[in-house]
Amino acid sequence: MIEEPVWVFPFEGMSVGDSFFIPTLRTSEMIYSIDSGAKRIGMRVKSYVTTKDGHLGVRTWRLL
């Protein structure tokens, strides 16, 4: 079984409209982790499952 690395989300450096992409096969778990982390610091984000350069993953945008 392949282990996911520990991800550090770049919330502090983000402005409204900025986004980041994280490649992962565990998209539901990643979206939950991103949403939980953003909520903890009072930031609103929106995440979608998508592909980038042929890799499945999650893209997240800062809303507010």
All heavy atoms as TSV, in Angstrom:
chain	resi	resn	atom	element	x	y	z
A	1	MET	N	N	0.839	-1.184	0.000
A	1	MET	CA	C	0.000	0.000	0.000
A	1	MET	C	C	0.887	1.252	0.000
A	1	MET	O	O	1.827	1.356	0.768
A	1	MET	CB	C	-0.899	-0.013	1.231
A	1	MET	CG	C	-1.829	1.137	1.318
A	1	MET	SD	S	-2.916	0.868	2.739
A	1	MET	CE	C	-4.014	2.172	2.483
A	2	ILE	N	N	0.561	2.188	-0.855
A	2	ILE	CA	C	1.333	3.430	-0.962
A	2	ILE	C	C	0.831	4.418	0.085
A	2	ILE	O	O	-0.359	4.661	0.196
A	2	ILE	CB	C	1.195	4.045	-2.365
A	2	ILE	CG1	C	1.759	3.071	-3.403
A	2	ILE	CG2	C	1.877	5.383	-2.436
A	2	ILE	CD1	C	1.527	3.492	-4.826
A	3	GLU	N	N	1.760	4.956	0.858
A	3	GLU	CA	C	1.409	5.942	1.886
A	3	GLU	C	C	1.442	7.347	1.299
A	3	GLU	O	O	2.327	7.681	0.525
A	3	GLU	CB	C	2.400	5.865	3.056
A	3	GLU	CG	C	2.285	4.601	3.869
A	3	GLU	CD	C	0.971	4.490	4.610
A	3	GLU	OE1	O	0.479	5.505	5.140
A	3	GLU	OE2	O	0.420	3.373	4.648
A	4	GLU	N	N	0.462	8.143	1.676
A	4	GLU	CA	C	0.436	9.550	1.268
A	4	GLU	C	C	1.494	10.310	2.071
A	4	GLU	O	O	1.696	10.027	3.253
A	4	GLU	CB	C	-0.930	10.176	1.571
A	4	GLU	CG	C	-2.038	9.706	0.662
A	4	GLU	CD	C	-2.088	10.459	-0.653
A	4	GLU	OE1	O	-1.751	11.655	-0.691
A	4	GLU	OE2	O	-2.469	9.837	-1.646
A	5	PRO	N	N	2.142	11.289	1.456
A	5	PRO	CA	C	3.061	12.129	2.225
A	5	PRO	C	C	2.274	13.046	3.160
A	5	PRO	O	O	1.060	13.195	3.015
A	5	PRO	CB	C	3.776	12.951	1.146
A	5	PRO	CG	C	2.859	12.930	-0.030
A	5	PRO	CD	C	2.079	11.653	0.047
A	6	VAL	N	N	2.956	13.653	4.099
A	6	VAL	CA	C	2.325	14.644	4.962
A	6	VAL	C	C	2.289	15.949	4.180
A	6	VAL	O	O	3.318	16.429	3.717
A	6	VAL	CB	C	3.114	14.821	6.282
A	6	VAL	CG1	C	2.520	15.934	7.108
A	6	VAL	CG2	C	3.119	13.512	7.050
A	7	TRP	N	N	1.086	16.504	4.003
A	7	TRP	CA	C	0.922	17.725	3.218
A	7	TRP	C	C	0.851	18.934	4.121
A	7	TRP	O	O	0.218	18.901	5.172
A	7	TRP	CB	C	-0.352	17.646	2.381
A	7	TRP	CG	C	-0.302	16.597	1.336
A	7	TRP	CD1	C	-0.889	15.367	1.388
A	7	TRP	CD2	C	0.388	16.649	0.097
A	7	TRP	NE1	N	-0.610	14.660	0.255
A	7	TRP	CE2	C	0.165	15.427	-0.560
A	7	TRP	CE3	C	1.161	17.617	-0.524
A	7	TRP	CZ2	C	0.700	15.149	-1.821
A	7	TRP	CZ3	C	1.678	17.341	-1.771
A	7	TRP	CH2	C	1.449	16.111	-2.409
A	8	VAL	N	N	1.487	20.004	3.701
A	8	VAL	CA	C	1.404	21.295	4.384
A	8	VAL	C	C	0.675	22.227	3.425
A	8	VAL	O	O	1.178	22.523	2.345
A	8	VAL	CB	C	2.799	21.853	4.730
A	8	VAL	CG1	C	2.670	23.223	5.378
A	8	VAL	CG2	C	3.543	20.888	5.640
A	9	PHE	N	N	-0.519	22.655	3.810
A	9	PHE	CA	C	-1.324	23.499	2.929
A	9	PHE	C	C	-0.869	24.954	3.029
A	9	PHE	O	O	-0.642	25.459	4.126
A	9	PHE	CB	C	-2.805	23.377	3.293
A	9	PHE	CG	C	-3.309	21.958	3.299
A	9	PHE	CD1	C	-3.954	21.438	4.405
A	9	PHE	CD2	C	-3.126	21.141	2.202
A	9	PHE	CE1	C	-4.416	20.133	4.415
A	9	PHE	CE2	C	-3.584	19.827	2.198
A	9	PHE	CZ	C	-4.230	19.329	3.309
A	10	PRO	N	N	-0.778	25.657	1.899
A	10	PRO	CA	C	-0.231	27.022	1.880
A	10	PRO	C	C	-1.262	28.115	2.175
A	10	PRO	O	O	-1.279	29.164	1.539
A	10	PRO	CB	C	0.283	27.140	0.439
A	10	PRO	CG	C	-0.696	26.324	-0.346
A	10	PRO	CD	C	-1.027	25.150	0.562
A	11	PHE	N	N	-2.146	27.895	3.145
A	11	PHE	CA	C	-3.229	28.833	3.418
A	11	PHE	C	C	-2.741	30.240	3.755
A	11	PHE	O	O	-3.305	31.224	3.272
A	11	PHE	CB	C	-4.107	28.349	4.569
A	11	PHE	CG	C	-4.860	27.077	4.285
A	11	PHE	CD1	C	-4.897	26.061	5.218
A	11	PHE	CD2	C	-5.544	26.897	3.090
A	11	PHE	CE1	C	-5.602	24.894	4.983
A	11	PHE	CE2	C	-6.244	25.729	2.832
A	11	PHE	CZ	C	-6.268	24.721	3.785
A	12	GLU	N	N	-1.734	30.370	4.588
A	12	GLU	CA	C	-1.297	31.689	5.061
A	12	GLU	C	C	-0.831	32.599	3.925
A	12	GLU	O	O	-0.998	33.799	3.984
A	12	GLU	CB	C	-0.198	31.575	6.123
A	12	GLU	CG	C	-0.708	31.161	7.488
A	12	GLU	CD	C	-1.043	29.670	7.582
A	12	GLU	OE1	O	-0.492	28.870	6.782
A	12	GLU	OE2	O	-1.862	29.303	8.433
A	13	GLY	N	N	-0.255	32.033	2.892
A	13	GLY	CA	C	0.262	32.844	1.799
A	13	GLY	C	C	-0.738	33.095	0.683
A	13	GLY	O	O	-0.397	33.689	-0.338
A	14	MET	N	N	-1.982	32.648	0.865
A	14	MET	CA	C	-2.966	32.745	-0.208
A	14	MET	C	C	-3.804	34.023	-0.118
A	14	MET	O	O	-4.216	34.424	0.962
A	14	MET	CB	C	-3.907	31.541	-0.172
A	14	MET	CG	C	-3.243	30.230	-0.482
A	14	MET	SD	S	-4.379	28.846	-0.412
A	14	MET	CE	C	-5.253	29.076	-1.962
A	15	SER	N	N	-4.072	34.603	-1.281
A	15	SER	CA	C	-5.017	35.709	-1.409
A	15	SER	C	C	-6.300	35.155	-2.020
A	15	SER	O	O	-6.301	34.059	-2.593
A	15	SER	CB	C	-4.455	36.788	-2.332
A	15	SER	OG	O	-3.257	37.309	-1.805
A	16	VAL	N	N	-7.379	35.904	-1.921
A	16	VAL	CA	C	-8.644	35.477	-2.519
A	16	VAL	C	C	-8.417	35.248	-4.012
A	16	VAL	O	O	-7.812	36.068	-4.699
A	16	VAL	CB	C	-9.747	36.529	-2.283
A	16	VAL	CG1	C	-11.013	36.173	-3.047
A	16	VAL	CG2	C	-10.036	36.660	-0.802
A	17	GLY	N	N	-8.854	34.094	-4.508
A	17	GLY	CA	C	-8.687	33.739	-5.917
A	17	GLY	C	C	-7.479	32.873	-6.204
A	17	GLY	O	O	-7.383	32.283	-7.281
A	18	ASP	N	N	-6.539	32.752	-5.257
A	18	ASP	CA	C	-5.371	31.882	-5.428
A	18	ASP	C	C	-5.805	30.421	-5.309
A	18	ASP	O	O	-6.791	30.105	-4.645
A	18	ASP	CB	C	-4.316	32.162	-4.363
A	18	ASP	CG	C	-3.556	33.457	-4.592
A	18	ASP	OD1	O	-3.713	34.062	-5.670
A	18	ASP	OD2	O	-2.820	33.866	-3.673
A	19	SER	N	N	-5.039	29.534	-5.940
A	19	SER	CA	C	-5.346	28.106	-5.853
A	19	SER	C	C	-4.062	27.299	-5.744
A	19	SER	O	O	-2.974	27.792	-6.019
A	19	SER	CB	C	-6.142	27.651	-7.072
A	19	SER	OG	O	-5.345	27.621	-8.230
A	20	PHE	N	N	-4.231	26.042	-5.333
A	20	PHE	CA	C	-3.126	25.088	-5.340
A	20	PHE	C	C	-3.663	23.723	-5.739
A	20	PHE	O	O	-4.851	23.447	-5.593
A	20	PHE	CB	C	-2.387	25.031	-3.989
A	20	PHE	CG	C	-3.228	24.607	-2.813
A	20	PHE	CD1	C	-3.347	23.269	-2.464
A	20	PHE	CD2	C	-3.885	25.550	-2.030
A	20	PHE	CE1	C	-4.108	22.872	-1.369
A	20	PHE	CE2	C	-4.636	25.171	-0.933
A	20	PHE	CZ	C	-4.749	23.820	-0.603
A	21	PHE	N	N	-2.781	22.863	-6.270
A	21	PHE	CA	C	-3.137	21.517	-6.714
A	21	PHE	C	C	-2.323	20.509	-5.928
A	21	PHE	O	O	-1.112	20.683	-5.765
A	21	PHE	CB	C	-2.850	21.359	-8.211
A	21	PHE	CG	C	-3.133	19.978	-8.736
A	21	PHE	CD1	C	-4.419	19.609	-9.068
A	21	PHE	CD2	C	-2.115	19.058	-8.887
A	21	PHE	CE1	C	-4.695	18.323	-9.551
A	21	PHE	CE2	C	-2.366	17.781	-9.366
A	21	PHE	CZ	C	-3.662	17.417	-9.707
A	22	ILE	N	N	-2.989	19.471	-5.443
A	22	ILE	CA	C	-2.297	18.384	-4.749
A	22	ILE	C	C	-2.637	17.079	-5.458
A	22	ILE	O	O	-3.806	16.691	-5.511
A	22	ILE	CB	C	-2.711	18.307	-3.266
A	22	ILE	CG1	C	-2.273	19.573	-2.550
A	22	ILE	CG2	C	-2.128	17.059	-2.612
A	22	ILE	CD1	C	-2.606	19.603	-1.082
A	23	PRO	N	N	-1.635	16.406	-6.022
A	23	PRO	CA	C	-1.893	15.118	-6.667
A	23	PRO	C	C	-2.146	14.041	-5.607
A	23	PRO	O	O	-1.397	13.936	-4.632
A	23	PRO	CB	C	-0.609	14.835	-7.442
A	23	PRO	CG	C	0.447	15.627	-6.737
A	23	PRO	CD	C	-0.240	16.821	-6.134
A	24	THR	N	N	-3.224	13.280	-5.780
A	24	THR	CA	C	-3.559	12.215	-4.837
A	24	THR	C	C	-4.586	11.286	-5.457
A	24	THR	O	O	-5.388	11.710	-6.292
A	24	THR	CB	C	-4.092	12.774	-3.504
A	24	THR	OG1	O	-4.348	11.688	-2.606
A	24	THR	CG2	C	-5.367	13.577	-3.690
A	25	LEU	N	N	-4.557	10.032	-5.052
A	25	LEU	CA	C	-5.601	9.089	-5.442
A	25	LEU	C	C	-6.715	9.059	-4.402
A	25	LEU	O	O	-7.796	8.558	-4.669
A	25	LEU	CB	C	-5.007	7.686	-5.613
A	25	LEU	CG	C	-3.973	7.545	-6.731
A	25	LEU	CD1	C	-3.394	6.134	-6.740
A	25	LEU	CD2	C	-4.569	7.895	-8.078
A	26	ARG	N	N	-6.453	9.600	-3.236
A	26	ARG	CA	C	-7.440	9.631	-2.137
A	26	ARG	C	C	-8.100	11.017	-2.096
A	26	ARG	O	O	-7.916	11.786	-1.154
A	26	ARG	CB	C	-6.754	9.324	-0.817
A	26	ARG	CG	C	-6.157	7.948	-0.785
A	26	ARG	CD	C	-5.459	7.708	0.518
A	26	ARG	NE	N	-4.895	6.375	0.553
A	26	ARG	CZ	C	-4.101	5.940	1.494
A	26	ARG	NH1	N	-3.750	6.745	2.485
A	26	ARG	NH2	N	-3.632	4.727	1.465
A	27	THR	N	N	-8.864	11.317	-3.128
A	27	THR	CA	C	-9.408	12.663	-3.286
A	27	THR	C	C	-10.391	13.051	-2.181
A	27	THR	O	O	-10.354	14.178	-1.703
A	27	THR	CB	C	-10.065	12.813	-4.669
A	27	THR	OG1	O	-11.062	11.799	-4.840
A	27	THR	CG2	C	-9.021	12.713	-5.774
A	28	SER	N	N	-11.255	12.137	-1.765
A	28	SER	CA	C	-12.232	12.458	-0.713
A	28	SER	C	C	-11.536	12.794	0.600
A	28	SER	O	O	-11.905	13.759	1.278
A	28	SER	CB	C	-13.199	11.294	-0.494
A	28	SER	OG	O	-13.961	11.070	-1.646
A	29	GLU	N	N	-10.537	12.007	0.962
A	29	GLU	CA	C	-9.786	12.259	2.197
A	29	GLU	C	C	-9.041	13.594	2.115
A	29	GLU	O	O	-8.959	14.334	3.107
A	29	GLU	CB	C	-8.796	11.130	2.456
A	29	GLU	CG	C	-9.459	9.813	2.804
A	29	GLU	CD	C	-8.454	8.678	2.895
A	29	GLU	OE1	O	-7.283	8.931	3.246
A	29	GLU	OE2	O	-8.851	7.536	2.616
A	30	MET	N	N	-8.505	13.912	0.937
A	30	MET	CA	C	-7.765	15.156	0.774
A	30	MET	C	C	-8.694	16.363	0.892
A	30	MET	O	O	-8.374	17.337	1.569
A	30	MET	CB	C	-7.045	15.180	-0.573
A	30	MET	CG	C	-6.201	16.415	-0.785
A	30	MET	SD	S	-4.900	16.642	0.456
A	30	MET	CE	C	-3.824	15.278	0.055
A	31	ILE	N	N	-9.863	16.291	0.254
A	31	ILE	CA	C	-10.821	17.394	0.354
A	31	ILE	C	C	-11.241	17.604	1.804
A	31	ILE	O	O	-11.314	18.740	2.279
A	31	ILE	CB	C	-12.034	17.157	-0.568
A	31	ILE	CG1	C	-11.596	17.316	-2.030
A	31	ILE	CG2	C	-13.175	18.121	-0.235
A	31	ILE	CD1	C	-12.664	16.930	-3.041
A	32	TYR	N	N	-11.473	16.518	2.535
A	32	TYR	CA	C	-11.835	16.632	3.951
A	32	TYR	C	C	-10.709	17.298	4.747
A	32	TYR	O	O	-10.956	18.184	5.561
A	32	TYR	CB	C	-12.167	15.254	4.530
A	32	TYR	CG	C	-12.499	15.299	5.987
A	32	TYR	CD1	C	-13.771	15.683	6.406
A	32	TYR	CD2	C	-11.549	14.995	6.955
A	32	TYR	CE1	C	-14.083	15.750	7.754
A	32	TYR	CE2	C	-11.848	15.060	8.296
A	32	TYR	CZ	C	-13.121	15.433	8.693
A	32	TYR	OH	O	-13.430	15.508	10.028
A	33	SER	N	N	-9.477	16.903	4.494
A	33	SER	CA	C	-8.332	17.478	5.210
A	33	SER	C	C	-8.168	18.961	4.895
A	33	SER	O	O	-7.928	19.782	5.783
A	33	SER	CB	C	-7.044	16.752	4.833
A	33	SER	OG	O	-7.070	15.425	5.264
A	34	ILE	N	N	-8.315	19.319	3.622
A	34	ILE	CA	C	-8.189	20.717	3.217
A	34	ILE	C	C	-9.290	21.552	3.859
A	34	ILE	O	O	-9.031	22.619	4.430
A	34	ILE	CB	C	-8.220	20.846	1.684
A	34	ILE	CG1	C	-6.962	20.230	1.072
A	34	ILE	CG2	C	-8.380	22.308	1.264
A	34	ILE	CD1	C	-7.018	20.041	-0.426
A	35	ASP	N	N	-10.536	21.083	3.758
A	35	ASP	CA	C	-11.664	21.828	4.331
A	35	ASP	C	C	-11.532	21.982	5.847
A	35	ASP	O	O	-11.795	23.049	6.391
A	35	ASP	CB	C	-12.989	21.145	3.995
A	35	ASP	CG	C	-13.374	21.282	2.527
A	35	ASP	OD1	O	-12.752	22.108	1.818
A	35	ASP	OD2	O	-14.285	20.558	2.093
A	36	SER	N	N	-11.094	20.924	6.519
A	36	SER	CA	C	-10.911	20.987	7.975
A	36	SER	C	C	-9.820	21.983	8.357
A	36	SER	O	O	-9.985	22.768	9.287
A	36	SER	CB	C	-10.543	19.605	8.522
A	36	SER	OG	O	-11.589	18.702	8.310
A	37	GLY	N	N	-8.702	21.962	7.637
A	37	GLY	CA	C	-7.602	22.888	7.908
A	37	GLY	C	C	-7.999	24.331	7.667
A	37	GLY	O	O	-7.672	25.224	8.449
A	38	ALA	N	N	-8.733	24.579	6.590
A	38	ALA	CA	C	-9.172	25.940	6.284
A	38	ALA	C	C	-10.159	26.440	7.331
A	38	ALA	O	O	-10.071	27.585	7.788
A	38	ALA	CB	C	-9.806	25.983	4.894
A	39	LYS	N	N	-11.073	25.582	7.732
A	39	LYS	CA	C	-12.067	25.964	8.742
A	39	LYS	C	C	-11.393	26.305	10.073
A	39	LYS	O	O	-11.792	27.242	10.760
A	39	LYS	CB	C	-13.071	24.833	8.924
A	39	LYS	CG	C	-14.229	25.181	9.818
A	39	LYS	CD	C	-15.229	24.049	9.867
A	39	LYS	CE	C	-16.404	24.420	10.733
A	39	LYS	NZ	N	-17.401	23.341	10.772
A	40	ARG	N	N	-10.352	25.555	10.411
A	40	ARG	CA	C	-9.634	25.773	11.665
A	40	ARG	C	C	-9.049	27.181	11.754
A	40	ARG	O	O	-8.977	27.767	12.830
A	40	ARG	CB	C	-8.510	24.736	11.788
A	40	ARG	CG	C	-8.312	24.195	13.138
A	40	ARG	CD	C	-7.264	23.094	13.283
A	40	ARG	NE	N	-6.543	22.656	12.107
A	40	ARG	CZ	C	-6.793	21.521	11.438
A	40	ARG	NH1	N	-7.764	20.732	11.801
A	40	ARG	NH2	N	-6.056	21.195	10.406
A	41	ILE	N	N	-8.641	27.744	10.606
A	41	ILE	CA	C	-8.049	29.089	10.623
A	41	ILE	C	C	-9.025	30.154	10.128
A	41	ILE	O	O	-8.643	31.306	9.934
A	41	ILE	CB	C	-6.728	29.145	9.821
A	41	ILE	CG1	C	-6.967	28.853	8.345
A	41	ILE	CG2	C	-5.691	28.211	10.411
A	41	ILE	CD1	C	-5.771	29.162	7.473
A	42	GLY	N	N	-10.281	29.772	9.901
A	42	GLY	CA	C	-11.304	30.746	9.526
A	42	GLY	C	C	-11.278	31.164	8.067
A	42	GLY	O	O	-11.716	32.254	7.728
A	43	MET	N	N	-10.786	30.306	7.196
A	43	MET	CA	C	-10.697	30.620	5.770
A	43	MET	C	C	-11.728	29.788	5.016
A	43	MET	O	O	-11.964	28.625	5.356
A	43	MET	CB	C	-9.298	30.287	5.251
A	43	MET	CG	C	-9.085	30.624	3.804
A	43	MET	SD	S	-7.425	30.187	3.241
A	43	MET	CE	C	-6.456	31.381	4.137
A	44	ARG	N	N	-12.334	30.373	3.993
A	44	ARG	CA	C	-13.274	29.632	3.144
A	44	ARG	C	C	-12.570	29.234	1.864
A	44	ARG	O	O	-11.923	30.051	1.216
A	44	ARG	CB	C	-14.501	30.481	2.838
A	44	ARG	CG	C	-15.335	30.689	4.094
A	44	ARG	CD	C	-16.740	31.145	3.834
A	44	ARG	NE	N	-17.386	30.355	2.811
A	44	ARG	CZ	C	-18.284	30.864	1.966
A	44	ARG	NH1	N	-18.623	32.120	2.026
A	44	ARG	NH2	N	-18.844	30.093	1.052
A	45	VAL	N	N	-12.714	27.961	1.499
A	45	VAL	CA	C	-12.109	27.431	0.286
A	45	VAL	C	C	-13.128	26.568	-0.453
A	45	VAL	O	O	-14.128	26.145	0.113
A	45	VAL	CB	C	-10.846	26.585	0.588
A	45	VAL	CG1	C	-9.758	27.427	1.235
A	45	VAL	CG2	C	-11.175	25.379	1.437
A	46	LYS	N	N	-12.847	26.303	-1.729
A	46	LYS	CA	C	-13.643	25.382	-2.535
A	46	LYS	C	C	-12.683	24.453	-3.232
A	46	LYS	O	O	-11.715	24.896	-3.852
A	46	LYS	CB	C	-14.482	26.157	-3.554
A	46	LYS	CG	C	-15.390	25.282	-4.378
A	46	LYS	CD	C	-16.432	24.626	-3.522
A	46	LYS	CE	C	-17.355	23.763	-4.358
A	46	LYS	NZ	N	-18.280	23.013	-3.537
A	47	SER	N	N	-12.933	23.145	-3.129
A	47	SER	CA	C	-12.041	22.144	-3.707
A	47	SER	C	C	-12.780	21.284	-4.726
A	47	SER	O	O	-13.961	20.961	-4.526
A	47	SER	CB	C	-11.477	21.238	-2.609
A	47	SER	OG	O	-10.746	21.987	-1.675
A	48	TYR	N	N	-12.081	20.928	-5.796
A	48	TYR	CA	C	-12.631	20.073	-6.844
A	48	TYR	C	C	-11.637	18.979	-7.188
A	48	TYR	O	O	-10.431	19.217	-7.185
A	48	TYR	CB	C	-12.888	20.869	-8.126
A	48	TYR	CG	C	-13.978	21.902	-8.017
A	48	TYR	CD1	C	-13.667	23.226	-7.755
A	48	TYR	CD2	C	-15.312	21.546	-8.182
A	48	TYR	CE1	C	-14.667	24.182	-7.667
A	48	TYR	CE2	C	-16.314	22.499	-8.092
A	48	TYR	CZ	C	-15.990	23.809	-7.843
A	48	TYR	OH	O	-16.971	24.750	-7.742
A	49	VAL	N	N	-12.150	17.805	-7.540
A	49	VAL	CA	C	-11.309	16.735	-8.067
A	49	VAL	C	C	-11.072	17.052	-9.541
A	49	VAL	O	O	-12.007	17.361	-10.283
A	49	VAL	CB	C	-12.003	15.365	-7.913
A	49	VAL	CG1	C	-11.167	14.272	-8.565
A	49	VAL	CG2	C	-12.261	15.056	-6.450
A	50	THR	N	N	-9.812	17.009	-9.952
A	50	THR	CA	C	-9.450	17.341	-11.328
A	50	THR	C	C	-8.140	16.641	-11.687
A	50	THR	O	O	-7.595	15.892	-10.883
A	50	THR	CB	C	-9.327	18.880	-11.503
A	50	THR	OG1	O	-9.150	19.179	-12.877
A	50	THR	CG2	C	-8.194	19.452	-10.677
A	51	THR	N	N	-7.664	16.879	-12.888
A	51	THR	CA	C	-6.360	16.356	-13.291
A	51	THR	C	C	-5.467	17.517	-13.715
A	51	THR	O	O	-5.949	18.555	-14.164
A	51	THR	CB	C	-6.474	15.359	-14.461
A	51	THR	OG1	O	-7.069	15.997	-15.579
A	51	THR	CG2	C	-7.275	14.129	-14.070
A	52	LYS	N	N	-4.181	17.317	-13.557
A	52	LYS	CA	C	-3.185	18.282	-14.011
A	52	LYS	C	C	-2.005	17.484	-14.533
A	52	LYS	O	O	-1.463	16.622	-13.822
A	52	LYS	CB	C	-2.739	19.190	-12.857
A	52	LYS	CG	C	-1.680	20.199	-13.268
A	52	LYS	CD	C	-1.265	21.073	-12.113
A	52	LYS	CE	C	-0.160	22.015	-12.555
A	52	LYS	NZ	N	0.360	22.788	-11.442
A	53	ASP	N	N	-1.625	17.743	-15.753
A	53	ASP	CA	C	-0.504	17.032	-16.389
A	53	ASP	C	C	-0.672	15.519	-16.292
A	53	ASP	O	O	0.287	14.778	-16.067
A	53	ASP	CB	C	0.834	17.455	-15.776
A	53	ASP	CG	C	1.107	18.941	-15.936
A	53	ASP	OD1	O	0.668	19.520	-16.948
A	53	ASP	OD2	O	1.755	19.517	-15.042
A	54	GLY	N	N	-1.919	15.041	-16.414
A	54	GLY	CA	C	-2.184	13.608	-16.383
A	54	GLY	C	C	-2.256	12.988	-15.005
A	54	GLY	O	O	-2.364	11.773	-14.882
A	55	HIS	N	N	-2.212	13.808	-13.939
A	55	HIS	CA	C	-2.259	13.295	-12.570
A	55	HIS	C	C	-3.581	13.670	-11.915
A	55	HIS	O	O	-3.977	14.835	-11.945
A	55	HIS	CB	C	-1.110	13.861	-11.734
A	55	HIS	CG	C	0.236	13.489	-12.256
A	55	HIS	ND1	N	0.767	12.235	-12.094
A	55	HIS	CD2	C	1.142	14.199	-12.959
A	55	HIS	CE1	C	1.950	12.187	-12.667
A	55	HIS	NE2	N	2.200	13.371	-13.214
A	56	LEU	N	N	-4.257	12.687	-11.314
A	56	LEU	CA	C	-5.482	12.935	-10.575
A	56	LEU	C	C	-5.146	13.644	-9.275
A	56	LEU	O	O	-4.124	13.351	-8.640
A	56	LEU	CB	C	-6.180	11.609	-10.252
A	56	LEU	CG	C	-7.493	11.704	-9.483
A	56	LEU	CD1	C	-8.568	12.367	-10.347
A	56	LEU	CD2	C	-7.944	10.321	-9.044
A	57	GLY	N	N	-5.996	14.570	-8.874
A	57	GLY	CA	C	-5.740	15.269	-7.621
A	57	GLY	C	C	-6.857	16.223	-7.273
A	57	GLY	O	O	-7.967	16.129	-7.793
A	58	VAL	N	N	-6.558	17.156	-6.373
A	58	VAL	CA	C	-7.533	18.113	-5.863
A	58	VAL	C	C	-6.982	19.530	-6.065
A	58	VAL	O	O	-5.851	19.807	-5.691
A	58	VAL	CB	C	-7.807	17.877	-4.367
A	58	VAL	CG1	C	-8.712	18.932	-3.786
A	58	VAL	CG2	C	-8.404	16.488	-4.147
A	59	ARG	N	N	-7.785	20.397	-6.687
A	59	ARG	CA	C	-7.438	21.815	-6.809
A	59	ARG	C	C	-8.341	22.574	-5.844
A	59	ARG	O	O	-9.539	22.348	-5.792
A	59	ARG	CB	C	-7.627	22.338	-8.219
A	59	ARG	CG	C	-7.328	23.841	-8.252
A	59	ARG	CD	C	-6.937	24.368	-9.588
A	59	ARG	NE	N	-5.793	23.767	-10.222
A	59	ARG	CZ	C	-4.528	24.123	-9.985
A	59	ARG	NH1	N	-4.218	25.028	-9.094
A	59	ARG	NH2	N	-3.554	23.530	-10.659
A	60	THR	N	N	-7.730	23.478	-5.081
A	60	THR	CA	C	-8.436	24.261	-4.062
A	60	THR	C	C	-8.226	25.739	-4.309
A	60	THR	O	O	-7.093	26.178	-4.509
A	60	THR	CB	C	-7.941	23.871	-2.658
A	60	THR	OG1	O	-8.205	22.477	-2.451
A	60	THR	CG2	C	-8.631	24.688	-1.582
A	61	TRP	N	N	-9.317	26.513	-4.264
A	61	TRP	CA	C	-9.279	27.966	-4.394
A	61	TRP	C	C	-9.668	28.604	-3.079
A	61	TRP	O	O	-10.565	28.119	-2.387
A	61	TRP	CB	C	-10.291	28.457	-5.438
A	61	TRP	CG	C	-9.867	28.241	-6.838
A	61	TRP	CD1	C	-9.198	29.105	-7.635
A	61	TRP	CD2	C	-10.097	27.083	-7.631
A	61	TRP	NE1	N	-8.991	28.555	-8.879
A	61	TRP	CE2	C	-9.541	27.310	-8.900
A	61	TRP	CE3	C	-10.720	25.846	-7.393
A	61	TRP	CZ2	C	-9.587	26.378	-9.917
A	61	TRP	CZ3	C	-10.770	24.922	-8.398
A	61	TRP	CH2	C	-10.206	25.197	-9.656
A	62	ARG	N	N	-9.027	29.717	-2.762
A	62	ARG	CA	C	-9.430	30.512	-1.591
A	62	ARG	C	C	-10.592	31.400	-2.004
A	62	ARG	O	O	-10.516	32.121	-2.992
A	62	ARG	CB	C	-8.275	31.366	-1.074
A	62	ARG	CG	C	-8.742	32.175	0.117
A	62	ARG	CD	C	-7.661	32.968	0.763
A	62	ARG	NE	N	-8.272	33.764	1.840
A	62	ARG	CZ	C	-7.635	34.616	2.567
A	62	ARG	NH1	N	-6.335	34.787	2.381
A	62	ARG	NH2	N	-8.254	35.289	3.502
A	63	LEU	N	N	-11.670	31.374	-1.209
A	63	LEU	CA	C	-12.852	32.184	-1.505
A	63	LEU	C	C	-12.847	33.477	-0.689
A	63	LEU	O	O	-13.029	34.549	-1.229
A	63	LEU	CB	C	-14.131	31.406	-1.210
A	63	LEU	CG	C	-14.327	30.112	-2.022
A	63	LEU	CD1	C	-15.609	29.419	-1.590
A	63	LEU	CD2	C	-14.324	30.394	-3.507
A	64	LEU	N	N	-12.721	33.380	0.616
A	64	LEU	CA	C	-12.740	34.558	1.488
A	64	LEU	C	C	-11.676	34.441	2.551
A	64	LEU	O	O	-11.255	33.416	2.916
A	64	LEU	CB	C	-14.099	34.713	2.155
A	64	LEU	CG	C	-15.258	35.016	1.228
A	64	LEU	CD1	C	-16.572	34.981	1.995
A	64	LEU	CD2	C	-15.105	36.364	0.553
